[in-house]
Amino acid sequence: MNPNDPREAFDVLTEHGVPTGRVKAREDVHRDGDWHGAVHVWLHDGDGRVLMQRRASAKDLSPNKLDVAVGGHLAAGETAWDALREVKEELGFAIAPSDVTHLGRFASVRSYPHATDREYQDVFVARLPVPVNEIVFDTREVVAVQLVPLAELLGLVELGRTVDAEAFMPRGAVRRVKLNADDVIQEGRDGTLRELTAVAEHLNLTVSAIAQTTG
């Protein structure tokens, strides 16, 4: 299935996140600003680093930007747990429901010149089960992945601080990169900060301690 199929069917939700019983195509949902479901899966390496993906240039929203390790829409009829399939589709390895912790369900509104993306996002976190250099990602969706210390990532998203990182590219190539404010999805910045704070709490890292590290 084309991961960017504009005719992919989504369940339309109410403003409170309740299914309406209506189904619409992806492009129509984004055009009309309908509420719909999505999942975000944050992956960490156990040493305070989280995996970020760089979105492909063909993505209909926020192309070429840094994003959560795995993010995807719920297809019509799917639950958030069903949508964990996105991990396998985007990064090439599977995550079982027993491997993840559900951090919550958050409302998110991102306004673009050509679309309004209103989502109820079920947010999960899990330990990265493979070395980052062994990830085989779907290049239709992802062009690179990188592990970034959570403290530095918060400094990047919240304050625009530059972060040095290794980007793992297709076919095993590795490139040193500098991540900066232009790499951040500004339309979703507040939501990203909220989710990263939840990840930090899950990993028993206090936001105040992280602030001291990035200060």
C-alpha positions as CSV (number, residue, x, y, z in Angstrom):
1,M,0.0,0.0,0.0
2,N,1.2,3.5,-0.8
3,P,2.0,5.1,2.6
4,N,1.0,8.5,1.1
5,D,-2.2,7.4,-0.6
6,P,-4.5,10.4,-0.7
7,R,-7.5,8.1,-0.9
8,E,-6.7,6.1,2.2
9,A,-9.8,5.9,4.4
10,F,-9.9,7.4,7.9
11,D,-12.5,7.3,10.5
12,V,-13.8,10.8,11.3
13,L,-13.9,11.7,15.0
14,T,-15.8,14.3,16.9
15,E,-13.9,17.2,18.6
16,H,-13.9,15.0,21.7
17,G,-12.3,12.1,19.9
18,V,-15.4,9.9,19.6
19,P,-16.0,8.1,16.3
20,T,-18.8,9.7,14.2
21,G,-19.4,6.6,12.1
22,R,-18.3,8.6,9.0
23,V,-15.3,7.6,6.8
24,K,-13.4,10.0,4.5
25,A,-10.3,9.9,2.4
26,R,-7.0,11.2,3.8
27,E,-6.8,14.2,1.4
28,D,-10.4,15.2,2.2
29,V,-9.9,14.9,6.0
30,H,-6.8,17.1,5.8
31,R,-8.5,19.6,3.5
32,D,-11.6,19.9,5.7
33,G,-9.8,19.8,9.0
34,D,-11.6,16.7,10.3
35,W,-10.5,15.1,13.6
36,H,-9.0,11.6,13.1
37,G,-6.8,9.1,14.9
38,A,-3.0,8.7,14.8
39,V,-0.2,7.0,16.7
40,H,3.2,8.2,17.8
41,V,5.8,5.7,18.9
42,W,8.9,7.1,20.7
43,L,11.9,4.7,20.8
44,H,14.8,5.0,23.2
45,D,18.1,3.2,23.5
46,G,18.2,2.8,27.3
47,D,20.9,5.5,27.7
48,G,18.8,8.6,27.4
49,R,18.8,8.9,23.7
50,V,15.7,8.8,21.5
51,L,15.3,7.9,17.9
52,M,14.2,10.5,15.4
53,Q,13.3,10.1,11.8
54,R,13.6,12.5,8.9
55,R,10.5,12.5,6.9
56,A,10.7,11.9,3.1
57,S,10.4,14.7,0.7
58,A,7.2,13.1,-0.8
59,K,5.3,13.3,2.5
60,D,2.1,15.5,2.1
61,L,2.7,17.3,5.4
62,S,6.0,18.5,6.8
63,P,8.3,16.9,4.2
64,N,12.1,16.7,5.1
65,K,11.5,17.5,8.8
66,L,12.5,15.7,11.9
67,D,9.8,13.7,13.5
68,V,9.0,11.1,16.1
69,A,10.6,7.7,15.4
70,V,7.2,6.3,14.1
71,G,4.1,8.2,13.4
72,G,1.1,7.2,11.4
73,H,-2.6,7.5,10.9
74,L,-5.2,5.0,12.0
75,A,-6.9,3.5,9.0
76,A,-10.6,3.1,9.0
77,G,-11.6,0.5,11.5
78,E,-8.2,0.3,13.3
79,T,-7.4,0.8,17.0
80,A,-4.3,2.5,18.2
81,W,-2.9,-1.0,19.1
82,D,-3.6,-2.2,15.5
83,A,-1.7,0.8,14.2
84,L,1.6,-0.3,15.9
85,R,2.0,-2.0,12.5
86,E,3.5,1.3,11.5
87,V,6.7,0.4,13.3
88,K,7.3,-2.6,11.0
89,E,6.2,-0.6,7.9
90,E,8.4,2.4,8.6
91,L,11.5,0.9,10.3
92,G,11.5,-2.8,9.3
93,F,11.1,-4.4,12.7
94,A,8.0,-5.3,14.8
95,I,7.0,-4.0,18.2
96,A,4.5,-6.1,20.1
97,P,1.8,-4.4,22.3
98,S,3.6,-6.0,25.3
99,D,6.7,-4.1,24.4
100,V,5.2,-0.6,24.6
101,T,3.9,1.7,27.3
102,H,1.0,3.9,26.5
103,L,1.7,7.5,27.6
104,G,-1.7,8.9,26.8
105,R,-4.0,10.2,24.1
106,F,-3.4,13.9,23.1
107,A,-5.3,16.3,20.9
108,S,-3.1,18.0,18.3
109,V,-3.9,20.7,15.7
110,R,-1.4,21.6,13.0
111,S,-2.3,24.3,10.6
112,Y,-0.6,24.5,7.2
113,P,-1.3,26.7,4.2
114,H,-3.0,23.9,2.3
115,A,-4.3,21.7,5.2
116,T,-5.5,21.5,8.8
117,D,-4.4,18.4,10.5
118,R,-6.5,17.7,13.6
119,E,-5.5,14.4,15.3
120,Y,-6.1,12.5,18.5
121,Q,-2.7,10.9,18.9
122,D,-2.1,7.8,21.0
123,V,1.5,8.1,22.2
124,F,3.6,5.1,23.0
125,V,7.2,4.6,24.2
126,A,9.4,1.4,23.9
127,R,13.0,0.3,24.0
128,L,14.7,0.2,20.6
129,P,15.1,-3.5,20.0
130,V,17.8,-3.3,17.3
131,P,21.0,-1.3,16.9
132,V,20.3,1.9,15.0
133,N,22.7,0.9,12.2
134,E,20.6,-2.2,11.5
135,I,17.3,-0.3,10.9
136,V,16.0,-0.9,7.4
137,F,13.5,1.9,6.9
138,D,11.0,2.5,4.2
139,T,12.5,5.3,2.0
140,R,9.1,6.3,0.8
141,E,8.5,7.6,4.3
142,V,11.9,8.0,6.0
143,V,15.2,9.3,4.5
144,A,17.4,9.0,7.7
145,V,17.2,8.1,11.4
146,Q,19.3,9.5,14.2
147,L,19.7,8.9,17.9
148,V,19.6,12.2,19.9
149,P,20.2,12.6,23.6
150,L,16.8,13.6,25.1
151,A,18.3,16.7,26.8
152,E,19.8,18.0,23.6
153,L,16.6,17.2,21.7
154,L,14.5,19.3,24.1
155,G,17.0,22.1,23.7
156,L,16.6,21.9,19.9
157,V,12.8,21.8,19.9
158,E,12.2,24.3,22.6
159,L,15.1,26.7,22.1
160,G,16.4,26.1,18.6
161,R,19.8,25.0,19.9
162,T,22.0,23.2,17.3
163,V,22.6,19.5,17.9
164,D,25.4,17.4,16.4
165,A,24.2,14.0,15.4
166,E,25.0,11.0,13.2
167,A,22.4,10.4,10.5
168,F,22.0,6.8,9.4
169,M,21.1,6.8,5.7
170,P,19.9,4.1,3.3
171,R,22.3,1.3,2.4
172,G,24.4,1.8,5.6
173,A,25.7,5.2,4.9
174,V,26.4,7.4,7.9
175,R,26.7,11.2,7.8
176,R,27.5,13.8,10.5
177,V,24.8,16.4,10.6
178,K,23.9,19.5,12.5
179,L,20.2,19.6,13.5
180,N,18.8,23.1,13.9
181,A,15.5,24.9,14.4
182,D,14.7,24.7,10.7
183,D,14.6,20.9,11.1
184,V,11.8,21.0,13.6
185,I,8.1,20.8,12.6
186,Q,7.1,24.2,13.9
187,E,3.4,23.5,13.5
188,G,3.7,20.6,15.9
189,R,6.3,22.0,18.3
190,D,4.1,22.3,21.4
191,G,2.9,18.8,21.0
192,T,6.4,17.4,20.5
193,L,7.5,19.2,23.7
194,R,4.5,17.7,25.5
195,E,5.3,14.2,24.3
196,L,9.1,14.5,25.0
197,T,8.2,15.6,28.6
198,A,6.1,12.5,29.0
199,V,8.9,10.3,27.6
200,A,11.3,12.0,30.1
201,E,9.0,11.2,33.0
202,H,8.7,7.6,31.8
203,L,12.5,7.3,31.8
204,N,12.7,8.9,35.2
205,L,14.4,12.0,33.9
206,T,13.1,15.2,35.4
207,V,12.5,18.2,33.2
208,S,14.4,20.4,35.6
209,A,17.4,18.1,35.4
210,I,17.2,18.2,31.6
211,A,17.0,22.0,31.6
212,Q,20.3,22.1,33.6
213,T,21.9,19.8,31.1
214,T,20.8,22.0,28.2
215,G,21.3,25.4,29.9
